[in-house]
Amino acid sequence: MTANSVESRMTAIDDAWLATTQEEILEPDLPIVDPHHHLWDFPFHRYLLHELLEDTGSGHNVRATVFVECGSMYRSAGPEAEAPIGEVEFVNGTAAMSASGRYGETQTCAGIVGFADLTLGAAAEDVLLAEIAAGNGRFRGIRHAAGYDPSPDVRNSHTNPPPGLYGDAAFREGFARLTALDLTFEAWLYHTQLADVVGLAGAFPEARIVLDHVGGPLGIGPYAGRHEEIFPGWRDSVRAIAACENVHVKLGGLGMKVYGFDFHKQDRAPGSDRLAAVWRPYIETCIEAFGPSRCMFESNFPVDKASCSYAVMWNAFKKLASGASEGEKADLFAGTARRFYKLDGE
């Protein structure tokens, strides 16, 4: 995997379009841990510490964040298997800048999720140990994306995975090394593949797994315009995964263009009411299946920034959680993420 493979999938952010919708911040004091964002510096778009802080500082009480791999700042020299260590080094440097206090109180990149090719089998352990060292106490685990679809209209994950990656013998040998080191695993794949997560979680009941982006319900290519038809099968798969007690889920990612909601095609950026209405079936299904103690709202920025602003997104999440108790809200917005990633207390 190369940074270019990620870059080719991203589109520029239209800040003027996002600014067409402004809202008052709801529950501005509610503590938030954003457990999923990226950092990169591409020719067409830059999203580094200052850009992240502009978003996290837009009105909500974001106390900490977790970085998730995106193929950024890989090492340009040395063995290919060790290239992803460069991303962890880069993000740890950003975290150290944030920890200085110079940029405010938000603990940016308090947790770091990198990448290691688990198909290396037992050899993946050397990369994982190097990333633990490079993270300086902040490295929490890896994501090895497995999104695959035979349609040419659906981009496969930036890892260029084969179908059935999570059941591959070499992958599982590497996964066993990850688990032995008590590192987390982020599962990212499409709704047609969710049985693979059930199989992985069942084979490694001691593993700490989180399902990214509510399980990838596609809405483009052969899946375009079929949200209502696809929903029941996706829901059943989510419930099957939730029966695996070692799996958590991230509530977000629904602003990605692959989900086919086409917010980015509207004349004005959507408001939180519109977002909440469209996302409600997916968010509520996950919360009902997993329970608040295994659910965490996520921004997936700047990818989801193609569809809405950070401030409006978290307003939508707060509207979706409006019926929850104070304890349930504490879990959904911060507590679950803090426990899963073993983040230090404030």
PyMOL commands that set and color helices and strands:
alter all, ss='L'
color gray80, all
select helices_A, chain A and resi 3-7+15-18+49-56+80-82+85-99+118-135+165-167+169-180+191-193+195-203+213-215+221-223+227-242+257-259+263-265+272-290+292-294+303-306+310-320+326-340
alter helices_A, ss='H'
color red, helices_A
select strands_A, chain A and resi 31-37+40-42+45-47+61-68+107-114+139-143+184-187+208-211+247-251+295-297
alter strands_A, ss='S'
color yellow, strands_A
deselect
rebuild
show_as cartoon
